[in-house]
């Protein structure tokens, strides 16, 4: 699969997506969106990929939509609606990918770039990271699922404040609001983000994936429906090789395959 706007690599079980338009501050043009969309079946179906890392090239995560491409030709309201609607063909598949997804943010994550980062289960950022729901500045509303993702992380009133004002968040404030999981040095961001992501390669993919699927729906479902999903998912997990292997190792008093505090790469 040949890419022009992104780079895709597999690194010891991690699928690494690099947004690679540094000359345009990694703006999300139609080509980049399509290349990410085309990659999702690979991320989903390749069993050797246990987790996904999204990072930007050139000291920038993503500056948002490509405004130049938006002004190249005048489109009708119907055409613009379809253009945005097409995002929601593939974006939910990335949001609900049943594998851990990590975003490593250095520099700006503005507009659609902010929302692309919110797709991730964890955001790692450098002190130079900046987050902004910039849409109000150009007379638009958040797209790329920002209206869905942001209030689920920061709450409704805080989401309104960030959307209405379009103000910039630094890395520390973003961490305080629960957007950023950890702050890392810019010089070591890629290596540390890879190491963090790689630790999920020892995790039980089925259990993590099912838990993620249900957690992503939990705000929209009542307790009875969640109980049904829990019962189904737990039955699947109890029949999985990951569960059987972990129980056997526990009974033999051997180290469990996945204990977050015990990085398997550092075990003697």
Residue frames relative to the residue before (quaternion, step in Angstrom):
aa qw qx qy qz dx dy dz
X 1.0000 0.0000 0.0000 0.0000 0.00 0.00 0.00
X 0.2117 -0.8017 0.5520 0.0885 3.58 -0.60 1.17
X 0.0934 -0.7969 0.5965 0.0222 3.56 -0.89 1.00
X 0.2326 -0.7639 0.5865 0.1354 3.54 -1.22 0.60
X 0.7650 0.3679 -0.1886 0.4938 3.59 0.99 -0.82
X 0.7542 0.2151 -0.1598 0.5995 3.58 1.27 -0.22
X 0.2568 -0.6896 0.6383 0.2259 3.51 -1.40 0.15
X 0.0756 -0.7904 0.6062 0.0453 3.57 -0.91 0.88
X 0.0300 0.7852 -0.6144 0.0713 3.52 -0.89 1.09
X 0.2615 -0.7159 0.6155 0.2008 3.55 -1.27 0.41
X 0.0236 -0.8108 0.5812 -0.0661 3.53 -0.72 1.15
X 0.8183 -0.2618 0.1320 0.4944 3.57 -0.26 1.33
X 0.7985 -0.3126 0.1381 0.4956 3.55 0.77 1.06
X 0.6537 0.4749 -0.3107 0.5005 3.59 1.28 -0.11
X 0.2629 -0.7238 0.6153 0.1687 3.55 -0.97 0.90
X 0.1260 -0.8195 0.5586 0.0222 3.58 -0.47 1.22
X 0.0992 -0.7738 0.6252 0.0235 3.57 -0.73 1.15
X 0.0813 -0.7872 0.6109 0.0248 3.56 -0.69 1.12
X 0.3298 -0.7129 0.5852 0.2014 3.57 -0.74 1.08
X 0.0482 -0.8766 0.4730 -0.0744 3.55 -0.30 1.29
X 0.4533 0.6031 -0.5314 0.3853 3.54 0.53 1.27
X 0.0085 -0.8597 0.5104 0.0204 3.62 0.75 0.97
X 0.6015 0.5688 -0.3637 0.4270 3.60 1.12 -0.58
X 0.7397 0.3086 -0.1901 0.5671 3.59 1.27 -0.44
X 0.5023 -0.6663 0.4048 0.3740 3.58 1.25 0.50
X 0.6031 -0.6215 0.3209 0.3834 3.53 1.09 0.92
X 0.1768 0.8008 -0.5465 0.1696 3.56 1.04 0.80
X 0.4765 -0.6866 0.4887 0.2504 3.52 -1.11 0.83
X 0.0011 0.7875 -0.6160 0.0196 3.58 -0.13 1.22
X 0.7259 -0.4360 0.2877 0.4474 3.58 -1.26 0.10
X 0.6262 0.5418 -0.3495 0.4384 3.60 1.02 -0.70
X 0.6638 0.4969 -0.3147 0.4619 3.58 0.88 -0.89
X 0.6387 0.5223 -0.3312 0.4577 3.58 0.95 -0.84
X 0.6820 0.4868 -0.2980 0.4572 3.58 0.91 -0.90
X 0.6541 0.5142 -0.3247 0.4499 3.58 0.97 -0.77
X 0.6230 0.4991 -0.3402 0.4971 3.60 1.07 -0.66
X 0.6407 0.5302 -0.3225 0.4521 3.58 0.94 -0.88
X 0.6759 0.4991 -0.2955 0.4546 3.59 0.91 -0.90
X 0.6618 0.5312 -0.3010 0.4349 3.56 1.14 -0.61
X 0.5399 0.6754 -0.3992 0.3048 3.60 1.08 -0.60
X 0.6468 0.5005 -0.3587 0.4500 3.68 0.85 -0.70
X 0.6134 0.5341 -0.3474 0.4667 3.59 1.10 -0.63
X 0.6592 0.5057 -0.3031 0.4668 3.57 0.89 -0.93
X 0.6879 0.4955 -0.2708 0.4560 3.56 0.99 -0.87
X 0.8129 0.3623 -0.1457 0.4321 3.56 0.72 -1.09
X 0.6157 0.5379 -0.3643 0.4460 3.62 1.14 -0.39
X 0.3261 -0.7918 0.4871 0.1717 3.56 -0.32 1.28
X 0.6001 0.5665 -0.3671 0.4293 3.60 1.18 -0.37
X 0.6310 0.4791 -0.3325 0.5117 3.61 1.26 -0.29
X 0.1422 -0.8337 0.5329 0.0293 3.56 -0.44 1.26
X 0.7870 0.0239 0.0111 0.6164 3.58 1.22 -0.49
X 0.3008 -0.7613 0.5591 0.1319 3.55 -1.27 0.49
X 0.1164 -0.7667 0.6290 0.0543 3.55 -1.08 0.86
X 0.1182 -0.7697 0.6254 0.0500 3.58 -0.94 0.98
X 0.0731 0.7957 -0.5903 0.1147 3.57 -0.73 1.10
X 0.3626 -0.7328 0.5308 0.2231 3.58 -1.17 0.45
X 0.4415 -0.6775 0.5231 0.2691 3.56 -1.18 0.58
X 0.8282 0.3246 -0.1830 0.4186 3.55 -1.29 0.38
X 0.6429 -0.5628 0.3340 0.3979 3.61 1.08 0.58
X 0.6569 0.4106 -0.3066 0.5531 3.56 1.27 0.45
X 0.3794 -0.6895 0.5526 0.2744 3.58 -1.00 0.72
X 0.6988 -0.3695 0.2855 0.5419 3.58 0.48 -1.21
X 0.3437 -0.7788 0.4969 0.1686 3.56 -0.72 1.12
X 0.6680 -0.4950 0.2997 0.4679 3.59 1.27 0.06
X 0.7707 -0.3121 0.2510 0.4956 3.55 -1.21 -0.47
X 0.4924 -0.6492 0.4956 0.3009 3.53 -1.19 0.58
X 0.2702 -0.8056 0.5077 0.1426 3.59 -0.10 1.31
X 0.5800 0.5807 -0.3824 0.4244 3.59 1.09 -0.60
X 0.6809 0.4804 -0.2995 0.4646 3.60 0.92 -0.88
X 0.6134 0.5622 -0.3486 0.4315 3.58 1.14 -0.60
X 0.7478 0.4004 -0.2136 0.4846 3.57 1.10 -0.65
X 0.4387 0.7188 -0.4537 0.2916 3.60 1.24 -0.01
X 0.7928 -0.0073 0.0084 0.6093 3.55 1.10 -0.65
X 0.4553 -0.6747 0.5074 0.2827 3.55 -1.09 0.66
X 0.1179 -0.7980 0.5904 0.0268 3.55 -0.84 1.03
X 0.5249 -0.6054 0.4880 0.3461 3.55 -1.21 0.48
X 0.6658 -0.4819 0.3774 0.4268 3.54 -1.29 0.28
X 0.6378 0.5345 -0.3259 0.4488 3.58 1.03 -0.76
X 0.6533 0.5037 -0.3112 0.4719 3.58 0.98 -0.80
X 0.6592 0.4971 -0.3111 0.4706 3.58 0.97 -0.82
X 0.6208 0.5359 -0.3454 0.4561 3.58 1.04 -0.73
X 0.6694 0.4921 -0.3057 0.4652 3.58 0.91 -0.88
X 0.6107 0.5633 -0.3462 0.4356 3.57 1.06 -0.76
X 0.6915 0.4354 -0.2716 0.5084 3.58 0.97 -0.82
X 0.6287 0.5500 -0.3392 0.4327 3.56 0.98 -0.83
X 0.6126 0.5696 -0.3481 0.4233 3.58 1.06 -0.70
X 0.5564 0.5992 -0.3904 0.4231 3.59 1.16 -0.52
X 0.7305 0.4570 -0.2324 0.4511 3.53 1.01 -0.88
X 0.4425 0.6141 -0.4877 0.4350 3.52 1.26 0.52
X 0.8082 0.2668 -0.1210 0.5109 3.58 0.87 -0.97
X 0.5853 0.6256 -0.3844 0.3441 3.60 1.04 -0.66
X 0.6531 0.4988 -0.3508 0.4491 3.67 0.84 -0.74
X 0.6007 0.5553 -0.3643 0.4451 3.59 1.12 -0.56
X 0.6618 0.4733 -0.3028 0.4962 3.58 1.10 -0.67
X 0.6210 0.5384 -0.3389 0.4579 3.60 0.98 -0.82
X 0.7944 0.3140 -0.1328 0.5026 3.57 0.91 -0.97
X 0.2652 0.7628 -0.5396 0.2380 3.60 1.18 0.43
X 0.3420 -0.7861 0.4807 0.1846 3.57 -0.63 1.10
X 0.5669 0.4756 -0.4256 0.5209 3.49 0.87 1.17
X 0.5707 -0.5906 0.4190 0.3872 3.62 -1.07 0.53
X 0.1151 -0.7707 0.6255 0.0392 3.56 -1.02 0.91
X 0.0809 -0.7958 0.6001 -0.0048 3.56 -0.80 1.08
X 0.1760 -0.7535 0.6237 0.1107 3.58 -1.05 0.81
X 0.1590 -0.7643 0.6195 0.0817 3.56 -0.96 0.93
X 0.0845 -0.8491 0.5208 -0.0267 3.56 -0.31 1.31
X 0.0450 0.7401 -0.6687 0.0556 3.51 -0.87 1.11
X 0.8052 0.1953 -0.1569 0.5375 3.57 -0.87 0.88
X 0.8130 -0.3035 0.1860 0.4609 3.60 -1.21 -0.42
X 0.0104 0.6970 -0.7163 -0.0299 3.49 -1.29 0.71
X 0.0963 0.8367 -0.5199 0.1428 3.53 0.23 1.34
X 0.8507 0.1406 -0.0967 0.4971 3.56 -1.20 0.61
X 0.8379 -0.0175 0.0558 0.5427 3.53 -0.71 -1.11
X 0.5928 0.5627 -0.3657 0.4453 3.59 1.17 -0.48
X 0.6032 0.5303 -0.3388 0.4900 3.58 1.09 -0.72
X 0.7178 0.4576 -0.2641 0.4536 3.56 0.82 -0.99
X 0.5865 0.5412 -0.3725 0.4736 3.59 1.14 -0.51
X 0.6324 0.5108 -0.3319 0.4786 3.59 1.03 -0.72
X 0.6497 0.5331 -0.3203 0.4371 3.61 1.01 -0.80
X 0.5131 0.6271 -0.4159 0.4129 3.59 1.24 -0.32
X 0.6359 0.5664 -0.3248 0.4115 3.57 1.09 -0.75
X 0.5282 -0.6130 0.4889 0.3259 3.53 -1.28 0.47
X 0.7769 0.0763 -0.0435 0.6234 3.57 1.18 -0.60
X 0.1648 -0.7518 0.6293 0.1079 3.55 -1.11 0.79
X 0.1234 -0.7474 0.6507 0.0521 3.54 -0.88 1.06
X 0.0626 -0.8309 0.5525 -0.0234 3.59 -0.78 0.98
X 0.3876 -0.6648 0.5753 0.2772 3.52 -1.31 0.34
X 0.6580 -0.4931 0.3650 0.4368 3.62 -1.21 0.20
X 0.6599 0.5052 -0.3104 0.4614 3.60 1.20 -0.42
X 0.4572 0.6936 -0.4534 0.3229 3.62 1.24 -0.09
X 0.0411 -0.7725 0.6337 0.0052 3.54 -1.12 0.81
X 0.1375 -0.7949 0.5898 0.0355 3.54 -0.90 0.98
X 0.1111 0.8083 -0.5684 0.1057 3.58 -0.86 0.90
X 0.2749 -0.6997 0.6365 0.1724 3.54 -1.01 0.94
X 0.0879 -0.8935 0.4402 0.0132 3.50 0.59 1.28
X 0.4176 0.7819 -0.4191 0.1965 3.57 1.26 -0.36
X 0.6461 0.5415 -0.3391 0.4174 3.62 0.90 -0.87
X 0.5998 0.5834 -0.3605 0.4122 3.60 1.11 -0.59
X 0.7706 0.2826 -0.1612 0.5480 3.58 1.16 -0.56
X 0.6065 -0.6294 0.3362 0.3506 3.56 1.15 0.66
X 0.5748 0.5674 -0.3871 0.4448 3.58 1.04 0.76
X 0.4003 -0.6564 0.5654 0.2987 3.53 -1.35 0.09
X 0.6326 -0.5288 0.3791 0.4201 3.62 -1.15 0.38
X 0.0894 -0.7618 0.6381 0.0670 3.54 -1.10 0.78
X 0.6898 0.4561 -0.3626 0.4298 3.57 -1.27 -0.31
X 0.6844 -0.5450 0.2529 0.4129 3.55 0.99 1.03
X 0.3213 0.7715 -0.5003 0.2263 3.61 1.16 0.34
X 0.6461 0.5291 -0.3220 0.4460 3.59 1.03 -0.76
X 0.6610 0.4675 -0.2936 0.5082 3.58 1.24 -0.42
X 0.7522 0.4487 -0.2290 0.4249 3.56 0.74 -1.10
X 0.6819 0.5413 -0.3178 0.3756 3.59 0.75 -1.03
X 0.7107 0.4417 -0.3099 0.4513 3.69 0.69 -0.87
X 0.6110 0.5501 -0.3591 0.4417 3.60 1.14 -0.43
X 0.6873 0.4430 -0.2780 0.5040 3.57 1.22 -0.38
X 0.8248 0.2500 -0.1089 0.4953 3.60 0.77 -1.00
X 0.5527 -0.5856 0.4107 0.4277 3.60 1.22 -0.23
X 0.6590 -0.5726 0.3318 0.3574 3.54 -1.19 0.64
X 0.7051 0.4712 -0.2956 0.4399 3.62 0.75 -0.97
X 0.6559 0.4923 -0.3172 0.4763 3.58 0.96 -0.80
X 0.6183 0.5334 -0.3480 0.4606 3.60 1.04 -0.72
X 0.6326 0.5219 -0.3332 0.4652 3.59 0.96 -0.82
X 0.6494 0.5218 -0.3246 0.4479 3.58 0.91 -0.87
X 0.6901 0.4760 -0.2898 0.4617 3.60 0.86 -0.91
X 0.6764 0.4823 -0.2938 0.4728 3.59 1.03 -0.77
X 0.6937 0.4890 -0.2907 0.4418 3.59 0.84 -0.95
X 0.7434 0.4145 -0.2294 0.4721 3.60 0.93 -0.86
X 0.2243 -0.7884 0.5371 0.1991 3.59 1.03 -0.70
X 0.3546 0.7533 -0.4935 0.2515 3.58 1.11 0.58
X 0.5169 -0.6553 0.4728 0.2825 3.53 -1.27 0.49
X 0.2228 -0.7486 0.6131 0.1186 3.54 -1.05 0.90
X 0.3278 -0.7015 0.5943 0.2175 3.54 -1.04 0.79
X 0.7173 -0.4641 0.3046 0.4210 3.55 -1.29 0.25
X 0.6698 0.5112 -0.3154 0.4366 3.60 0.91 -0.89
X 0.6658 0.4743 -0.3165 0.4813 3.61 0.91 -0.83
X 0.6280 0.5311 -0.3398 0.4562 3.57 1.01 -0.76
X 0.6381 0.4988 -0.3348 0.4816 3.60 1.03 -0.66
X 0.6347 0.5326 -0.3329 0.4502 3.61 0.96 -0.81
X 0.7005 0.4607 -0.2620 0.4780 3.59 1.06 -0.77
X 0.5536 -0.6353 0.3863 0.3750 3.59 1.25 -0.07
X 0.4663 0.6742 -0.4483 0.3566 3.58 1.27 0.19
X 0.7654 0.2923 -0.1379 0.5565 3.56 0.92 -0.98
X 0.3831 -0.7294 0.5279 0.2060 3.55 -0.94 0.95
X 0.7968 -0.1033 0.1096 0.5852 3.59 0.91 -0.90
X 0.3165 -0.7277 0.5804 0.1831 3.53 -1.26 0.53
X 0.0761 -0.8118 0.5782 -0.0295 3.55 -0.76 1.14
X 0.6041 -0.5551 0.4219 0.3859 3.56 -1.22 0.44
X 0.5589 -0.6228 0.4305 0.3382 3.58 -1.00 0.81
X 0.6546 0.5526 -0.3160 0.4079 3.57 0.98 -0.86
X 0.7799 0.3033 -0.1515 0.5261 3.58 1.10 -0.64
X 0.3084 0.8003 -0.4844 0.1728 3.60 1.27 0.11
X 0.6941 0.4801 -0.3052 0.4411 3.60 0.68 -1.02
X 0.6862 0.4855 -0.2994 0.4515 3.59 0.81 -0.96
X 0.6991 0.4609 -0.2836 0.4674 3.59 0.86 -0.91
X 0.6346 0.5132 -0.3344 0.4712 3.59 1.03 -0.72
X 0.6284 0.5206 -0.3303 0.4744 3.58 1.04 -0.74
X 0.6576 0.5066 -0.3129 0.4615 3.57 0.92 -0.89
X 0.6337 0.5213 -0.3205 0.4731 3.59 1.00 -0.84
X 0.6917 0.4790 -0.2787 0.4631 3.58 0.82 -1.00
X 0.6480 0.5491 -0.3177 0.4215 3.57 0.97 -0.89
X 0.5795 0.5955 -0.3856 0.4011 3.60 1.10 -0.55
X 0.6233 0.5349 -0.3477 0.4523 3.59 1.14 -0.47
X 0.5088 0.6481 -0.4303 0.3687 3.59 1.21 -0.19
X 0.6703 0.4564 -0.3008 0.5020 3.60 1.21 -0.37
X 0.5271 0.6519 -0.3991 0.3713 3.59 1.29 -0.13
X 0.5370 -0.5992 0.4728 0.3593 3.59 -1.22 0.41
X 0.3592 -0.7899 0.4532 0.2041 3.56 -0.16 1.31
X 0.6491 0.5256 -0.3283 0.4411 3.59 0.94 -0.84
X 0.6936 0.4766 -0.2836 0.4597 3.58 0.83 -0.97
X 0.6507 0.5002 -0.3213 0.4724 3.59 0.91 -0.87
X 0.6707 0.5179 -0.3016 0.4370 3.57 0.90 -0.92
X 0.6765 0.4780 -0.2958 0.4758 3.59 0.91 -0.87
X 0.6374 0.5181 -0.3328 0.4631 3.59 0.97 -0.81
X 0.6444 0.5164 -0.3188 0.4653 3.58 0.97 -0.85
X 0.6347 0.5448 -0.3251 0.4413 3.57 0.91 -0.91
X 0.7170 0.4419 -0.2600 0.4722 3.57 0.83 -0.98
X 0.6303 0.5329 -0.3392 0.4513 3.60 0.96 -0.80
X 0.6503 0.5277 -0.3198 0.4431 3.59 0.99 -0.78
X 0.7093 0.4246 -0.2507 0.5037 3.58 1.20 -0.47
X 0.4851 0.7458 -0.3999 0.2202 3.57 1.24 -0.47
X 0.6379 0.5305 -0.3452 0.4388 3.63 1.06 -0.58
X 0.7312 0.4530 -0.2253 0.4575 3.58 1.16 -0.53
X 0.7190 0.4372 -0.2291 0.4893 3.59 1.24 -0.22
X 0.4457 -0.6727 0.5119 0.2945 3.54 -1.16 0.55
X 0.7288 -0.4669 0.2826 0.4135 3.55 -1.31 0.28
X 0.6299 0.5485 -0.3442 0.4288 3.59 1.02 -0.75
X 0.6748 0.4802 -0.2979 0.4747 3.57 0.90 -0.91
X 0.6404 0.5195 -0.3278 0.4610 3.58 1.00 -0.80
X 0.6237 0.5364 -0.3369 0.4581 3.59 1.07 -0.70
X 0.6358 0.5159 -0.3257 0.4728 3.58 1.03 -0.74
X 0.6624 0.4904 -0.3061 0.4765 3.58 0.93 -0.87
X 0.6274 0.5396 -0.3261 0.4570 3.57 1.02 -0.82
X 0.6634 0.5151 -0.3058 0.4485 3.58 0.91 -0.92
X 0.6604 0.5005 -0.2997 0.4728 3.55 0.96 -0.89
X 0.6957 0.4868 -0.2884 0.4426 3.57 0.79 -1.02
X 0.6611 0.5035 -0.3234 0.4527 3.58 0.95 -0.80
X 0.6090 0.5431 -0.3517 0.4588 3.60 1.07 -0.67
X 0.6432 0.5060 -0.3168 0.4795 3.58 1.01 -0.79
X 0.6667 0.5102 -0.3053 0.4495 3.59 0.91 -0.89
X 0.6587 0.5211 -0.3146 0.4422 3.58 0.97 -0.85
X 0.6995 0.4356 -0.2555 0.5056 3.58 1.23 -0.44
X 0.5365 0.6583 -0.3872 0.3591 3.59 1.27 0.08
X 0.5984 -0.5618 0.4401 0.3642 3.55 -1.25 0.51
X 0.5996 0.5729 -0.3607 0.4269 3.59 1.05 -0.73
X 0.6772 0.4835 -0.2933 0.4708 3.58 0.89 -0.93
X 0.6759 0.4967 -0.3105 0.4473 3.60 0.80 -0.96
X 0.6537 0.5165 -0.3132 0.4559 3.57 0.97 -0.86
X 0.6602 0.5090 -0.3131 0.4550 3.58 0.94 -0.87
X 0.6509 0.5079 -0.3198 0.4648 3.61 0.96 -0.84
X 0.6507 0.5169 -0.3198 0.4550 3.58 0.92 -0.88
X 0.6648 0.4914 -0.3053 0.4726 3.58 0.95 -0.83
X 0.6243 0.5348 -0.3371 0.4589 3.59 1.03 -0.76
X 0.6867 0.4871 -0.2871 0.4568 3.58 0.88 -0.93
X 0.6819 0.4461 -0.2787 0.5082 3.58 1.16 -0.57
X 0.4075 -0.7326 0.4402 0.3216 3.58 1.38 0.03
X 0.3980 0.6793 -0.4967 0.3654 3.53 1.03 0.91
X 0.6291 -0.5268 0.3845 0.4231 3.63 -1.15 0.40
X 0.4681 -0.6614 0.5053 0.2969 3.56 -1.02 0.79
X 0.6027 -0.5986 0.3792 0.3669 3.60 -1.07 0.64
X 0.8141 0.1407 -0.0353 0.5624 3.58 1.03 -0.77
X 0.2135 0.7021 -0.6514 0.1925 3.53 -0.54 1.30
X 0.4306 -0.7567 0.4136 0.2664 3.57 -0.27 1.27
X 0.6804 0.5064 -0.3012 0.4357 3.58 0.94 -0.88
X 0.7137 0.3654 -0.2264 0.5530 3.58 1.26 -0.37
X 0.2254 -0.7967 0.5496 0.1113 3.56 0.08 1.30
X 0.4109 -0.7404 0.4682 0.2526 3.62 -0.50 1.17
X 0.6203 0.5594 -0.3489 0.4248 3.59 1.12 -0.54
X 0.7242 0.4100 -0.2392 0.5002 3.57 1.24 -0.38
X 0.4389 0.6896 -0.4726 0.3293 3.59 1.24 0.12
X 0.4290 -0.6936 0.5136 0.2667 3.55 -1.03 0.75
